[in-house]
Amino acid sequence: MRLGIAVNDIATEWADYTTTHLAMAATNLGHEVWYMGMGDFVYAADESVHAHATAVPCKRYRASHVYLDRLRSSNARRECIDLAGLDVLLLRNDPAEDVIHRPWARLAGINFGRLAARHGVLVLNDPGGLSHATNKMYLQAFPERVRPRTLISRNRDDIKAFIRDQGGTAVLKPLAGSGGRNVFLVSPAERGNLNQIIEAILAEGYIIAQQYLPEAAAGDVRLFLMDGEPLMSGGRYAAFRRVRRSGDADIRNNMTAGGVAQKVQITDAMLEVAHTVGPKLKQDGMFLVGLDIVGDKLMEINVFSPGGLMGASELEGRNFAREVIHALERKVEPGQPR
């Protein structure tokens, strides 16, 4: 299998990223893996689509940091490849990372992914589905019973009225964002800072005001879905609980904001959330996603490069990245549904 992986930029990848572990798992299974950044695509005059791509030397790798070092080394293969020659193109870039400094790159993966799909390449997650999920409003397409009460607005009075309706406590965050940036828990004690909080988030666009769930104090659960079903290996779920560090007053549990991953017992309520949203995610071509669940509510659906698969693998003693690659192998077999 020839696998392409589109990321924001190879230089900004990390060894513990899910993307690195997917790439290493594919390489170790004997597949040809090509990395490309958002600035590496080419639409040629003959309407073919190429990418200036990089691949590691073909061998087995045990450590992800070694894999990434080899990818950036002078020994790496660098070629301009025809995307039509790929079996699968994984879109693993995060548009939110490029909003401020590289706005031209924000939709490059989706746009060139669509072109690759026209040439018969299996593109995942589906670029058409991703175009509908470029911000957190995608969550509102799912049944009300699995999501918290939500207001989306840029009007300060609307936002303040929503907070009052919630008893003075709510979560505010930007509609377009990731990694827990500019996420605030507003309570009556912070009323004096409310205007400054709103102003800070408005600089990024629309604001999501969301019902605060007290269960969030114990952290949230990241549960991976693959093809609309919970990702499992050997009877273990690809999941973990994200909690803030002991003594940290920061409400964000995101790993990029200093959160800590802990082993979690998946409950029937969590599985009900997964089974409620799974069919639509599969219909939308969302091959690999991360659900962020608090209690029986879905806080976010991460469809762009959901992270943490390595942490789940370490906690559960399973290689979930390998399961994902095996699923891709089945998809490219002749006669198999994609």
N, C-alpha and C positions, 0 to 999 in steps of 0.2 A: 504494500500500500504506500502510495506517495501522499504524504500529509503536509499541508501548509498550515502555518500558525501565524495569524496576523495579530501583532501587539502594538501598543502605542509607539514604543521605540525599544530596540534591543538593549540600548544602553541603560534604560531605566528598569529593566527586569531584575528580579531578586531570586535567589536560590530557593527560598521557601514559598514562592508563588505556586499556585495550583498549575499554572501554565507550564512552568519548568518541569514539574513532576509528570504532567501528561506527556510532554515532549520526551522526557527521559524514558518513560515507560514504553512509548512507541518505538524509540530507538532500540531499546533493549529487547524488544520483541521482533526486531529485524526489519522495521519499517524505515523508509526514507523520510526524514523530517526537515522541512524548510521553514525558517523564521523570516518574517518580513515586517517592517514597521509601516506606519501610516504614510510616510513619505517615500515609500519604495515602489509604489504601483506605477504602471505605465499602460496607457491605452494607446495602441499603435495605430498608424494610419490605415492599416489593413483590417482594423476593428478587432484584432486580437488583443488579449490582456496579459500583461507580463508583470513580473516583480523582481527587483534586485534583492535576491534572497540569500540567506546564509544557512549552512548546515554544518553540524559537527562531524568529525571523522567517525566512520562507522566502527563501533566497538561497543562493549558493554560498560555501563557506568553505574557505580554504586552510590556516589554522592552527588547531590544536585548542584552543589557549588562548583564541583569539578566540571560537570556538564556545562554550566553557564560560562565558566572560565574558558573552556575549549571553544564554545560558540563565539566568544569575543577574541579569540587568539588568532595569530597569523596562520595557524594551521587549518582554520575553518575554511570550508568551501564557500566561495562567493560566486554566484552566477545570476544571470538574468534568465529566469525560468518562465516558460509559458504556463499560465495558470490552468489552461485547458488540459495540461498533462497531469494535474493533480487528481487524486481520487476524492480527497476531502480537504476543505479549507475551513479551519476553525477560526472564528472571529473572537479573539480574546482581548481586544482593546477595550478600554473604558473611556467613552466619550466625555464623561465628566472631568477627566484629568486634563483634557485639552481645551476646555471651554475658555479659559482666561488667556493662556499664553500661545495656544496654537488652535484657534477656532477653525482654521482651514482643515484641520485633521479630524475634527469631531465626527463627521459623517463619512469619512473616507472609507472606512471598513465596510459600512453598509452599502455605499454606492459601488465600490469595486467588487464587493461580494455579490451584488446583483449581476454584474457583468460576468463574473466567473460562473454563476449559476446558469446563465444563458448558454454557456459553452459546455454544459453537462456536468459541472463540478458539484458535488454535494457540499453545500455551504451551511455550517452550523455555528451558532444558532442562526435560524433562517433570517436573512437580511430584511425581508418583508415584515416578519414578525417583530424584529428588533426596531424597525422604524416606528412602530406603534408603542414602543416601550423605552423611548429615549429619556423619559423622566419618570418620577414616581407616580404619575397619574395613571399609569398602567394598572396599578393595584385596584383602582376604582371600577375596573371592568369585571371584577369578581364579586360573588354574592356578598351582600351586606353582612350576613351572619358571621363571616370569617374575618372581618376587618374592623378596626376601631372607627368611631365617628370621626369624620374628617371635613375640614374646610380648606379650600384652596383659593387664595385671593392675594391681591396686592394692596387692598384697601385696609388701612390701619383700623378704622372703626369696625369693619367686619371681623377682623382678627380679635380685637378686644372684646367684642360682643360674644364671640365663640368661647373665649376663655372664661368670661363671666358665666356663660351657660354651663360650663364644665365645673363650676364651683371654684373658679380661680386658678385651676391647675390644668396645664396642657403642655404638649410637646410642640415646639416650633422648629422647622427645618426648611431648607431650600427645596423647591420642587426638583431642580436639577442639581444633583450632588452625590457624592459617595464618600466612603471612608469616615463617616461621622462628622464631617466638617460643618461648622455652624449649626449644630443641633443643640437646642436649649430646652431644659425643663423649666417652665414658668410656673411659679406658685405665688400665693399671696405675699410671701416674704420678699419676692423679687419684683414686686409691683413698681418700685421706683426705678428699676432698670429696664422696664418693658419697652419704652420708646427706643432706647439704644439697641436692644436686642432685635426689635423689628427692623430698625434701620440697617443693621449689619446684614440681616438675611435678605432684605430687599435689594441690596447691592448685587445679589446673584439672580434676581428675578422674582418669580412667584414664591409665596410662602405656603407651606403646608402646616396647618394647625391641626393637631391630632389629639384625640382622647388619650389621657394618660392612664395606663394600666398599672395598678400597684404591684402586680406580679413582676413587673420589669425590674424592680429593685433586686430581684434574685438573678437577673440576667435574662438574655434571650437565647433561643435555640436556633442554630443554623442547621437546617436539614436539606440535604441535596436530593433533587429529583433528576432522574434520567428518563427521557421519553415519557414523562408524565407520571412516573412511579418512583417511590423512594429508592434511592440507590443503596444496594446491599451487596455484601460479600460474606459468604460463610455464615449467614444468619445475623450479621451485624449491620446496623444502619450507618451510613456515612453522615454523621451528625456530631455536634458537640454543643455544649453550653458556653456562651460568651459572658463573662462577668468582669466587672471593673476590678482593678486591683484593690486589695484591702486598704481601707482608709481613704480611698479616692472618692471625692465628692462629685466627680465628673459622671454624668448620667450615661455617657456613651459606653457601650460594650464592644464597639468595633475593635478588631485586632489592630488596625492601623492607628487607633486612638489609645492604645495601651491596654486593651482588654486581654483577658487570660482565658484560654480554652480549657474546659473541664469535660470529663466524660458525662454523658447524659443518658437517662432512661427515657426512651421515646414512649409517650403515652398514647392512649386511644384518641384523646382529644387532638393531639398533634397529627396523628395519622388521618383523622377525619378532615382536618384542614388540608392536608396533602391530597387526599382523594377528592376533595371538593374542587380544588384548583387544577389538579393534574390534567384532566381531559382537555381543558381549554389551552393549557400550556403546550400540550402535545399537538393540538390542532394548529396552534400558532407557530409550530416549528421550533419550539424552545427545547432543544435537546438536553442541555445541562443547565440547571438553574439552582440557586440557593434560596430557600425560604427562611425568613427570619420570623420566628414564632414566639409570642409571649402568651402563656396559658393556652387559650383556645382561639387566639386572634393572630392573624397574619399582619405583621408590621410592614414588611417590605418583601418584594420579589426581586431578586438579583439575577438579571438575565445577561448582563455584560460582565464577562470574566469573573464569575463568582469565585471567591477565594476561601481557603481554609481546608481544602481537601487533604493536604498533607497532615494537618493537625488531627483531622478525623482518623486518618490512617494510623498515625502514631498512637492515638488513644485507644483505638479498637484492635490494633495489631493486624490490620488488613491492608492490602494494596488496592485502594479504591481507584487509583489512576489506571491501573492495569484493567480493571473491570470496564472503565470507560473506553479504553482502546479496543478491548475485545468487542464491545458493542459497535464501534465504528467498523471493525473488520466484518462483522455480520452484515452491516448496512451496505457495504460495497460488494458483497458477494452477488454474482449474477442471479437475477430473479427474486432477490430479497426486497421487501418493502423498505423505503427510505424514511 
